[in-house]
Amino acid sequence: MFERIIHIIRQIYKTEEFIPLHVPRFIGNEKKYLNDCIDSTYVSSVGAYVERFELMTASYTGAEHAIVCVNGTEALHLALLLIGVTSQDEVATQPLTFIATANAISYTGAKPLFIDIDKETIGFSPAKFRVFLEEYGDLRNDGYCYNRITGSRIAACVPMHTFGHPVKMDELLSLCRQYHIAVIEDAAESIGSKYKGTHTGTIGTIGILSFNGNKIITTGGGGMLLTNNDDYAIKAKHLTTQAKVPHRWEYIHDQIGFNYRMPNINAALGCAQIENIDFFIKQKRSLAKLYYDFLINENVQFFCEPEDCESNYWLNTIIFSNRKERDDFLEFSNSHNVMTRPAWRLMNKLNMYKDAYYQDLSNAEWMADRIVNIPSSVIL
């Protein structure tokens, strides 16, 4: 079976050379815009491409506001600060995620609270969160929900749309409204993905995107904060530029800010990339269909988009029967010059997060033992 899967991947990519997991594609105005940016001398955080990229991203996602950041992790950190997360709080998120999700929570001083995932989305489980809140959630007179076990306020919930597949957002938003918990979407991997017709990252209070080099569109390194809240947008722009008060020549700062503003040269690359995003998403979805059709008769499951969702299929995912089979395939494929990767190690199993509060994580453990991501670069 392993040989057949590798053969299928090589058939699709039409090469006997090394096949990477995911690489960017530059097929449009990238060089033109980069040269223009260099000629303008505005290569840092001031320049026309920064605002242009924000407007293009807002238009594409349907968000009222899009604010550039240096990367997605910093965008998530900023989002948590905007809604008032403090070092006394907990933030609910999933254990099966890239470490940036948990790290951004830690930057605020808050502690992650790990809730299990749903197998059908590979993302945060509203049902499991409901079970937790019904038993341990304490909605107090101050209007906030507290963890009865730790005594900490549960200030926010951060679902991550794993590999581009949306979480059950309606169910989650309804639950979080009931318990007065803000929802911040980690949509780092899901640009182009939609939940019931709405772009991920625009459904919760705030959402974030990543434009790292391994994403569908890239700015080299970069991120974006999405929100429909005017006040959050204004404050986000202020904080990302070191909280500098506008003045013709003086340096006046009215609070602790951050150097989180994306440089113009990165934004120039982003403008060229997002011009082709519809083509990229179409090709990604076609690639997923090819994999599904080829693998349907193999003794392995190809993970398909959840119900009511349109996924970008950032990383195509197959699920093996058990951990040994997964590990054997990882060894075989990587030894045969086809790059494959397992899911991330669960956050609660990392040394820095082993003391974070969690309960039943059986779905996350089941998935982590079986998932493999296979080559997913856009085919031109």
Secondary structure, 3 states (H helix, E strand, C coil): CHHHHHHHHHHHHCCCCCECCCCCCCCCCHHHHHHHHHHHCCCCCCCHHHHHHHHHHHHHHCCCEEEEECCHHHHHHHHHHHCCCCCCEEEEECCCCCHHHHHHHHHCCCEEEECCEECCCCEECHHHHHHHHHHHEEECCCCCEEECCCCCEEEEEECECHHHCCCCHHHHHHHHHHCCCEEEEECCCCCCCEECCEECCCCCCEEEEECCCCCCCCCCCCEEEEECCHHHHHHHHHHHECCEECCCCCCEECCCCCECCCCHHHHHHHHHHHCCHHHHHHHHHHHHHHHHHHHCCCCCEECCCCCCEECCCCCEEEECCCHHHHHHHHHHHHHCCECCEECCCCHHHCHHHCCCEECCCHHHHHHHCCEEEECCCCCC
